[in-house]
Amino acid sequence: MVPLLGLIDTGAADCLFDRAVVDDLGIDLTKTHQEKEYFGIAGQTVIGYMHSIEFQILGFAEWIEIEAGFLDTKLPYPLLGQSGFFDNYEVILKRYRGRFEVKSRSYLH
């Protein structure tokens, strides 16, 4: 298990992790079967190497399997995006209260 803090990013198509996480999880990017091109805010492109991982949010009982993009670069934070995160959790933003809620998929069923 590799504990991480991540940024919930509604604009990210996928969950994205950087080189440090690749090394911590022991993922070999040379054995990637699928690559995907991502575009950054400034218009730069970077290649993501897709891998399935087991994922758990602190305080939630369930582990889920997600397909995530691993980048051979440095990110300020792992990004929790649409595919993998938002399709498995309900996220409620209460900006007027300065908070947000995440509900597990087991709560939703």
C-alpha positions in Angstrom: 0.0 0.0 0.0 1.3 3.5 -1.0 -0.5 6.3 0.9 -1.0 9.4 -1.2 -2.8 12.7 -1.1 -4.6 13.4 -4.4 -6.3 16.3 -6.0 -9.9 15.8 -7.1 -9.9 17.2 -10.7 -13.1 17.4 -12.6 -11.1 18.4 -15.7 -8.9 15.3 -15.7 -10.2 12.6 -18.0 -8.4 9.9 -16.0 -6.7 9.4 -12.7 -3.0 10.3 -13.2 0.0 9.5 -11.1 3.6 10.6 -11.6 7.0 8.9 -11.7 7.4 8.7 -7.9 4.2 6.6 -7.6 5.4 4.4 -10.5 8.6 3.6 -8.6 6.7 3.1 -5.3 4.3 0.6 -6.9 7.0 -1.2 -8.8 5.3 -0.5 -12.2 7.5 -1.1 -15.2 6.5 1.5 -17.8 8.4 -0.5 -20.5 5.8 -3.3 -20.1 2.8 -1.0 -20.8 0.3 -2.3 -23.4 -1.6 0.9 -23.8 -0.4 4.5 -24.0 -2.6 7.6 -24.0 -1.8 11.2 -24.9 -2.7 13.9 -22.3 -2.8 17.6 -22.8 -1.8 20.0 -20.0 -3.2 23.4 -19.1 -0.5 25.2 -21.1 -1.1 23.0 -24.1 1.9 20.7 -23.6 1.4 17.0 -24.3 2.6 14.1 -22.2 2.2 10.3 -22.7 0.5 8.3 -20.0 1.2 4.6 -19.6 -2.1 2.9 -18.6 -2.1 0.3 -15.8 -4.8 -1.2 -13.6 -4.3 -0.6 -9.9 -6.3 -1.3 -6.6 -7.4 2.0 -5.1 -8.9 2.9 -1.7 -9.9 6.2 -0.2 -8.8 6.6 3.4 -11.8 5.9 5.7 -13.7 3.9 3.1 -13.9 0.1 3.4 -13.9 -0.9 -0.3 -11.0 -1.2 -2.7 -11.8 -0.6 -6.3 -9.8 -1.5 -9.4 -9.2 1.5 -11.7 -7.3 2.0 -14.9 -4.9 4.9 -14.3 -2.4 6.8 -16.3 1.2 6.9 -15.1 3.4 9.7 -16.3 7.1 9.7 -16.7 7.2 13.2 -15.2 6.5 15.1 -11.9 3.1 16.2 -10.9 2.4 18.5 -7.9 -0.3 16.0 -6.8 -1.8 12.8 -8.1 -5.0 13.7 -10.0 -8.3 11.9 -9.3 -10.2 12.3 -12.6 -13.4 11.3 -14.3 -12.5 7.8 -15.2 -11.7 5.8 -12.1 -12.8 8.3 -9.5 -15.9 10.2 -10.5 -17.4 7.1 -12.1 -17.1 5.2 -8.7 -17.8 8.0 -6.2 -20.4 10.7 -5.7 -18.7 14.1 -5.1 -20.8 16.9 -3.7 -19.2 20.4 -3.6 -20.6 22.8 -1.0 -18.5 25.8 -1.8 -20.6 28.1 0.3 -19.6 26.1 3.3 -16.0 25.6 2.2 -16.2 21.9 2.0 -17.0 18.9 -0.2 -18.3 15.4 0.4 -17.3 12.1 -1.2 -19.7 9.2 -0.9 -18.6 5.6 -1.7 -20.3 3.6 -4.4 -21.5 1.1 -1.7 -23.5 4.0 -0.3 -25.0 4.6 -3.7 -26.3 1.1 -4.3 
